[in-house]
Amino acid sequence: MLAKEADNNSNGNNERVVVYTDGSGMEGMIGAGAVLYRDGVRIRSARFLLGEDTEHTVHEGELVGIALGVQLAKMERIIIPGIKISLDNQAAIQGMENVSAKAGQHIIHKIHRAIDELRNDQKRRQELVEASDDETRINQSTQITLTWVPGHEGIEGNKAADKEAKKAITDGSSTAATLPPWTKDTLLQNISALRQELKLAARKSAHNKWKSSARYDRTRPINETMPSNKYLQITDELTRAEAAALIQLHTGHIGLNKHLNRINRADALWCPHCGEGNAENITHLLHICPVYNAVRAEWEGALREKTREPAEILGTKEGIKETLKFIRRTGRLKMGWEDTNGRERE
């Protein structure tokens, strides 16, 4: 089993062997690094380039960093009663304790096997020493401890490991002699990285399709970020009916006579209140029809007379709220405005 503790001796001056490890993402690539210190003196280091960040994650790099650290410790030719592996990523430490079917678990299994091999190597060395010594010794298993160190605190070993991880990205992996044997094979693609890449590709495709659609030019003056996380945050609290009404206000595809007449759902395109010559469209409903003057005055007052600005009334949280309230109070559109309790929203 691995022990876990906080690293209270960051430079390892009182430890026989301390290994610092790190994973890093830079320039679209993922790298890992490890540096071994003995009695506070830097002895050796290793680095490994995992590949592109569309196939691997920094978390995976942190795990490979631990694997590099174990490999460096296996290269020691002395008996080591205790080895401390220090890193600044708590998620990687927790992942080492809870092996399950999740991203990176194949690396964690390799690390545990390497640790078992390290302990067996240390045990054999100790047995050889005991066999040549007249005194009876107590055979103890090598204690391997994972410790967390705070990042960006100027700790020499931590900075050295980070530098090695970044060097893997800029200069490539170190020699095969310093790397675990399994690194010669192509690493499995990380499911989390692939999932993220697919999401980005789908989002980009949707955005490109939206920009090439006939509705884009109509909605761009209102909110050019559509579709985006920013716009989703603005509209996050809307009911389905409100969201539908908002999109209809954006596109002009709405239950008013000008649009209904165009799709053969109304006999005439005129406003039912103002008569012939007054096409009932969004502009007429919002700004012209005198039947709605009273509720329009409340709407204009609430938005401080910014109701002539499409980006204000349909592109801001307050503007959307007050505009939908105005539409609802006109009674012109029947869209199921009630909330989940059957009450009309204010």
C-alpha positions, 0 to 999 in steps of 0.5 A, a space after each residue: 500500500 502507498 502511504 499519503 501525507 503532507 510534505 513538510 520538508 519540501 526540499 527533502 534535506 532529511 530524506 534519503 530519497 525524494 522524487 518530485 514529479 509533474 505533468 504539464 500542458 503547453 502548446 497543445 501538447 502534454 508532457 511529464 517530468 520527474 527529478 530524483 534527489 538523494 540526501 538533498 542532491 539532484 541525482 537524475 531526471 526523466 521526461 516523457 512526451 505523451 502527445 497532443 492534448 486532444 488525446 491526453 490530459 494534464 491529469 494523465 501527465 501527472 500520473 505518467 510523472 509518478 511512473 517516471 519517478 518510480 522508474 528513477 527510484 528503481 535505478 538506485 543501486 542502494 538499499 532505500 528504507 523510504 522513498 518520498 514521491 512529491 507532486 502538486 496535484 491532489 487528484 493524481 494522489 487520490 487516483 492512486 488510492 482509488 483504482 477504478 474503471 476511469 480515465 488513466 487507470 491503466 497508468 495507475 495499474 502500471 505504477 502499482 506494478 512498478 512499485 511492487 517491483 521496486 519493493 521486491 528489488 529492495 528486498 532482494 538487496 537487503 537479503 543479500 546484505 543480510 546473508 553476508 552479515 554476521 548480525 541478524 537484521 529485521 527485514 522491512 519493506 521499503 516505505 513509499 510515500 506520496 506527498 502533496 506539495 503546494 505549487 508555485 511556492 518556489 520549492 526547488 524540486 517542484 520547479 525542477 519537475 515542472 521544468 522537465 515536464 515542459 522540456 518534454 514538450 519542447 525537446 521530446 522525451 529523455 533516453 529510453 534508459 530513464 523511462 518505464 519499458 511500457 512507454 515505448 508503446 503508443 499510449 492509449 488515447 484518454 477518453 476524457 480528452 477525446 470527449 472534450 475534443 468531440 464536444 469542441 468539434 460539435 460546438 464548432 460545427 454548430 457555430 459554423 452552421 449557424 453563421 451560414 444560416 439565413 437567421 444569422 444576419 437577423 440575430 447578429 445585431 441583437 447578440 453576435 455571441 449566439 450560440 455561446 455559453 454567455 448567451 446561455 447564461 443570460 437565458 438560463 432561467 427562462 421557461 421553455 415557453 419564454 425561450 421559444 418566444 425569445 427565439 421567435 422574437 429573434 428570427 421573426 418566425 412568430 404568431 403575428 399576422 405578417 408571418 402567419 400570412 406568409 406561411 398561409 396561416 392567416 388570411 391577411 397580414 394586417 394588425 387586427 386592431 389597426 386594420 389594412 395598411 398596418 402589417 402586424 410584425 414585431 416592430 408593430 407589436 412592440 412600438 406602434 399598435 396603440 392598443 398596447 400603449 399602457 403596457 408599453 409605457 411600463 415596459 419603456 419605463 422599466 428599461 429606461 427608454 432603451 426599448 429601441 435598441 434590439 441588443 438591449 431588449 433581446 440581448 441582456 438579462 433585464 431586457 429579455 425579462 421586461 420584453 417577455 413581460 410586455 409580450 405576455 401582458 399584451 395577450 397577443 401570443 398564446 404560448 403557455 406562459 404559466 410556471 410549473 405551478 400553473 401560475 403566470 410568471 411576473 
